[in-house]
Amino acid sequence: MDDFATVEIETGETTIFLRSGGSGPPVLLLHGFPQTHLMWRGVAPLLARNFAVVCADLRGYGRSGCPASAPDHAPYATRAMARDMVTVMERLGFKRFSVAGHDRGGRVAYRMALDHPDRVDRLAVLDILPTETTWERADARLALAFWPWSLLAQSEPLPERILTAVPEAIIDNALAEWGSSPNTFPAAVRAAYVDALRDPAHVHAICEEYRAAAAIDREHDRADLSNGRRIVCPLLALWSAGGPIDTWYAAESGPIALWQAWANDVQGRKLEGGHFFPEAMPEETADALGRFLTIKPGQ
């Protein structure tokens, strides 16, 4: 991504670091845990051939700011993070745009589509289900396979101390256990992900984001379900072949059916490469996103 411009944007609540490149219809790419915007290093240049691509660090991650939190964790709710990104895109000159998010970034992306339907043209969610859907169905599989959901949501300072004490072990476990080849993560990328967990302020922010997901994010999701508020833009769900999203919910007709409870227009499919398929299979991921983003209304 050396050809991409780097920018820090003041949103009024925090600062957001991003890289941008290409020209055409705008698309915002959002990362997950334990990554930063660097996860899009293989996908973004391919999309930039046809789109104006923005890769941002979420608040509390990477090189973005870490605003003070609150007892209800609202400053790290996906609602606050979505608000950041709407401001960022507007400052870049994009009133309307598409957004694709992987893992935690996918949660920010679908919250953005719910809270700001006038801003989001198309939404792609990568290897996630809605937060309330996931927590409502949580069992031992989730607790063991995706330990950050329960560990990082614990009260401070326990998870903060664990992450800052052994950042290399946290990164290596996540990258190895969630279904990707070691070759997926070059040494420089692994080092960048480790470095992001060395800073106590960023580690606290990340834990606050997981605490928000276990509390206020669920409240927001439940309120939307109760009020009949739905995602009105086209939604693409991509998920890891053989992974939890692919296998755990077969009895409920799979991820597309579960997303249809939240959105009016859902399509999707599985991709090889494990949970980190955007990094393991960038060409395939870029192709799937590019095809979705270029579909004309009515097709």
Secondary structure per residue as TSV (DSSP state, phi and psi in degrees):
chain	resnum	aa	ss	phi	psi
A	1	M	-	360.0	24.9
A	2	D	T	-63.4	-27.0
A	3	D	T	-81.3	-6.4
A	4	F	S	-83.2	141.6
A	5	A	E	-73.9	146.2
A	6	T	E	-109.2	136.7
A	7	V	E	-143.6	144.6
A	8	E	E	-114.9	126.1
A	9	I	E	-115.6	128.9
A	10	E	E	-84.2	121.8
A	11	T	-	-96.8	-10.4
A	12	G	S	102.2	-25.6
A	13	E	S	-111.4	-28.9
A	14	T	-	-164.1	-174.2
A	15	T	E	-114.3	140.6
A	16	I	E	-118.5	125.6
A	17	F	E	-91.6	139.4
A	18	L	E	-151.0	162.3
A	19	R	E	-121.7	142.7
A	20	S	E	-140.1	148.9
A	21	G	E	-166.6	166.0
A	22	G	-	85.3	179.4
A	23	S	-	-147.1	155.6
A	24	G	S	125.7	-161.0
A	25	P	S	-59.0	136.6
A	26	P	E	-77.0	140.2
A	27	V	E	-138.3	131.3
A	28	L	E	-100.8	130.0
A	29	L	E	-112.7	126.5
A	30	L	E	-120.7	135.8
A	31	H	-	-89.1	174.9
A	32	G	-	-118.8	-164.9
A	33	F	T	-95.1	138.8
A	34	P	T	-100.1	38.6
A	35	Q	-	-97.2	-174.7
A	36	T	-	-134.5	-169.4
A	37	H	G	-57.9	-17.9
A	38	L	G	-62.9	-17.4
A	39	M	G	-61.0	-20.9
A	40	W	G	-92.2	11.3
A	41	R	T	-59.5	-29.7
A	42	G	T	-89.9	-30.1
A	43	V	T	-83.9	-45.0
A	44	A	H	-59.0	-46.3
A	45	P	H	-61.9	-31.3
A	46	L	H	-70.6	-43.6
A	47	L	H	-67.6	-30.4
A	48	A	T	-66.6	-11.4
A	49	R	T	-66.3	-26.0
A	50	N	T	-130.1	-6.7
A	51	F	S	-135.3	156.1
A	52	A	E	-85.0	109.1
A	53	V	E	-103.3	131.6
A	54	V	E	-122.0	122.6
A	55	C	E	-114.8	112.5
A	56	A	E	-114.7	148.5
A	57	D	-	-84.4	127.5
A	58	L	-	-60.9	154.0
A	59	R	T	-55.4	136.8
A	60	G	T	87.6	-7.3
A	61	Y	S	-119.1	155.6
A	62	G	T	55.9	-123.6
A	63	R	T	-105.9	11.2
A	64	S	S	-83.3	166.4
A	65	G	-	-75.4	167.0
A	66	C	-	-125.7	81.9
A	67	P	-	-64.0	157.1
A	68	A	-	-60.7	143.4
A	69	S	-	-92.0	-168.4
A	70	A	-	-147.9	164.7
A	71	P	T	-56.3	-31.6
A	72	D	T	-91.5	3.6
A	73	H	-	65.8	12.7
A	74	A	G	-57.1	-34.7
A	75	P	G	-62.2	-14.6
A	76	Y	G	-117.9	17.6
A	77	A	S	-71.2	155.3
A	78	T	H	-62.0	-25.9
A	79	R	H	-61.7	-43.5
A	80	A	H	-68.3	-41.2
A	81	M	H	-66.3	-37.7
A	82	A	H	-64.3	-39.4
A	83	R	H	-61.2	-40.3
A	84	D	H	-53.4	-49.1
A	85	M	H	-72.8	-32.7
A	86	V	H	-62.4	-43.1
A	87	T	H	-63.8	-44.1
A	88	V	H	-58.7	-48.6
A	89	M	H	-65.8	-36.5
A	90	E	H	-65.5	-40.9
A	91	R	H	-64.4	-27.1
A	92	L	T	-84.0	-3.6
A	93	G	T	97.4	12.5
A	94	F	-	-111.3	100.2
A	95	K	S	-72.5	-37.0
A	96	R	S	-125.2	148.4
A	97	F	E	-165.0	167.4
A	98	S	E	-101.4	158.9
A	99	V	E	-140.7	138.4
A	100	A	E	-126.9	131.4
A	101	G	E	-134.0	137.3
A	102	H	E	-105.9	136.2
A	103	D	T	57.1	-124.9
A	104	R	H	-60.1	-35.1
A	105	G	H	-64.0	-29.5
A	106	G	H	-65.9	-32.0
A	107	R	H	-71.1	-39.1
A	108	V	H	-64.3	-39.2
A	109	A	H	-64.9	-45.7
A	110	Y	H	-73.7	-29.3
A	111	R	H	-65.3	-37.7
A	112	M	H	-61.3	-42.2
A	113	A	H	-66.0	-32.4
A	114	L	H	-76.0	-44.0
A	115	D	H	-83.1	-26.1
A	116	H	-	-132.7	59.6
A	117	P	T	-62.6	-21.0
A	118	D	T	-78.3	-6.7
A	119	R	T	-105.9	-27.6
A	120	V	E	-102.1	117.5
A	121	D	E	-79.9	-46.4
A	122	R	E	-144.2	149.5
A	123	L	E	-129.9	128.7
A	124	A	E	-120.8	129.2
A	125	V	E	-118.2	126.0
A	126	L	E	-111.6	113.2
A	127	D	S	59.4	43.1
A	128	I	-	-141.0	163.6
A	129	L	-	-120.4	164.2
A	130	P	-	-53.6	150.1
A	131	T	H	-59.5	-47.6
A	132	E	H	-64.5	-39.2
A	133	T	H	-58.8	-42.8
A	134	T	H	-68.6	-48.5
A	135	W	H	-65.2	-38.6
A	136	E	H	-62.0	-29.7
A	137	R	T	-104.6	10.8
A	138	A	-	-63.6	140.4
A	139	D	-	-148.2	-164.5
A	140	A	H	-61.1	-31.3
A	141	R	H	-61.3	-44.9
A	142	L	H	-65.2	-44.7
A	143	A	H	-60.4	-35.9
A	144	L	H	-88.3	-39.4
A	145	A	H	-79.9	-38.4
A	146	F	S	-120.5	68.5
A	147	W	T	-57.7	-27.6
A	148	P	H	-59.6	-30.0
A	149	W	H	-57.3	-43.3
A	150	S	H	-94.1	-41.2
A	151	L	H	-66.4	-51.0
A	152	L	T	-75.0	-14.5
A	153	A	T	-85.0	-4.2
A	154	Q	S	-67.6	158.2
A	155	S	-	-62.2	146.9
A	156	E	T	-70.1	151.4
A	157	P	T	-105.4	11.1
A	158	L	H	-55.9	-57.2
A	159	P	H	-64.3	-34.2
A	160	E	H	-60.7	-42.0
A	161	R	H	-66.3	-38.5
A	162	I	H	-65.7	-47.5
A	163	L	H	-64.5	-44.2
A	164	T	H	-73.5	-24.4
A	165	A	H	-74.5	-37.9
A	166	V	-	-136.3	61.0
A	167	P	H	-61.2	-34.8
A	168	E	H	-63.7	-42.0
A	169	A	H	-66.5	-37.9
A	170	I	H	-62.6	-48.9
A	171	I	H	-64.8	-47.1
A	172	D	H	-63.5	-38.9
A	173	N	H	-65.0	-47.5
A	174	A	H	-62.5	-46.4
A	175	L	H	-68.7	-32.0
A	176	A	H	-84.4	-40.7
A	177	E	H	-79.3	-22.0
A	178	W	T	-97.5	27.7
A	179	G	T	85.5	40.9
A	180	S	-	-133.6	153.4
A	181	S	-	-70.6	146.5
A	182	P	G	-57.1	-28.1
A	183	N	G	-68.7	-12.7
A	184	T	G	-65.0	-28.3
A	185	F	S	-119.5	97.0
A	186	P	-	-57.3	158.5
A	187	A	H	-56.1	-40.0
A	188	A	H	-67.2	-35.1
A	189	V	H	-71.8	-44.8
A	190	R	H	-57.6	-44.1
A	191	A	H	-61.9	-38.3
A	192	A	H	-65.2	-39.9
A	193	Y	H	-67.6	-38.9
A	194	V	H	-64.7	-46.0
A	195	D	H	-59.0	-34.2
A	196	A	H	-65.3	-20.0
A	197	L	T	-100.0	7.7
A	198	R	T	-89.5	-17.6
A	199	D	-	-90.7	118.1
A	200	P	H	-57.2	-35.3
A	201	A	H	-65.9	-41.9
A	202	H	H	-70.8	-37.8
A	203	V	H	-62.8	-44.0
A	204	H	H	-61.1	-42.0
A	205	A	H	-62.2	-42.1
A	206	I	H	-62.8	-43.7
A	207	C	H	-63.6	-39.1
A	208	E	H	-62.1	-36.1
A	209	E	H	-64.7	-39.8
A	210	Y	H	-70.2	-34.7
A	211	R	H	-64.8	-39.9
A	212	A	H	-61.9	-39.9
A	213	A	H	-63.9	-29.6
A	214	A	T	-85.0	-5.4
A	215	A	T	-135.7	-87.1
A	216	I	H	-67.5	-32.8
A	217	D	H	-62.6	-38.9
A	218	R	H	-65.3	-38.6
A	219	E	H	-61.5	-43.1
A	220	H	H	-64.1	-42.8
A	221	D	H	-63.2	-45.4
A	222	R	H	-63.8	-37.8
A	223	A	H	-62.6	-41.3
A	224	D	H	-63.6	-43.8
A	225	L	H	-62.8	-42.3
A	226	S	H	-65.2	-36.2
A	227	N	H	-89.5	-0.7
A	228	G	T	72.8	20.9
A	229	R	-	-79.6	129.6
A	230	R	-	-130.6	162.3
A	231	I	B	-78.9	119.2
A	232	V	-	-97.7	-18.2
A	233	C	S	-82.5	161.3
A	234	P	-	-59.1	139.6
A	235	L	E	-123.8	129.9
A	236	L	E	-109.6	123.9
A	237	A	E	-107.7	123.7
A	238	L	E	-117.5	139.7
A	239	W	E	-145.5	163.6
A	240	S	E	-76.2	123.9
A	241	A	T	-61.3	126.1
A	242	G	T	79.9	-2.5
A	243	G	S	-85.2	-178.1
A	244	P	H	-56.5	-44.6
A	245	I	H	-61.4	-34.0
A	246	D	H	-75.4	-34.4
A	247	T	H	-111.0	-30.6
A	248	W	T	-71.3	-25.8
A	249	Y	T	-113.9	23.6
A	250	A	G	-60.2	-36.5
A	251	A	G	-67.4	-17.5
A	252	E	G	-105.6	22.9
A	253	S	T	72.2	13.9
A	254	G	H	85.3	-179.6
A	255	P	H	-64.4	-35.2
A	256	I	H	-62.7	-44.0
A	257	A	H	-63.1	-38.3
A	258	L	H	-69.5	-37.1
A	259	W	H	-70.2	-27.1
A	260	Q	H	-66.7	-17.5
A	261	A	T	-72.6	-12.8
A	262	W	T	-117.3	-20.5
A	263	A	B	-135.6	152.1
A	264	N	S	-83.9	-29.1
A	265	D	S	-134.8	97.8
A	266	V	E	-121.4	133.9
A	267	Q	E	-137.6	165.8
A	268	G	E	172.7	172.2
A	269	R	E	-165.7	169.3
A	270	K	E	-92.6	152.8
A	271	L	E	-129.5	148.4
A	272	E	S	-74.4	163.2
A	273	G	S	116.0	3.6
A	274	G	-	78.0	-175.3
A	275	H	T	-57.1	-33.8
A	276	F	T	-93.7	39.9
A	277	F	H	-60.5	-27.0
A	278	P	H	-62.0	-29.2
A	279	E	H	-89.2	-34.5
A	280	A	H	-77.8	-34.5
A	281	M	S	-132.2	64.1
A	282	P	H	-64.0	-37.3
A	283	E	H	-64.9	-44.7
A	284	E	H	-65.9	-39.0
A	285	T	H	-66.1	-45.8
A	286	A	H	-62.5	-37.9
A	287	D	H	-64.5	-45.4
A	288	A	H	-62.6	-43.5
A	289	L	H	-67.8	-44.0
A	290	G	H	-61.6	-41.8
A	291	R	H	-62.8	-43.5
A	292	F	H	-64.6	-43.2
A	293	L	H	-71.7	-17.7
A	294	T	T	-102.1	0.6
A	295	I	-	-64.9	129.2
A	296	K	-	-82.7	149.5
A	297	P	T	-52.7	134.2
A	298	G	T	94.6	-13.2
A	299	Q	-	-82.2	360.0
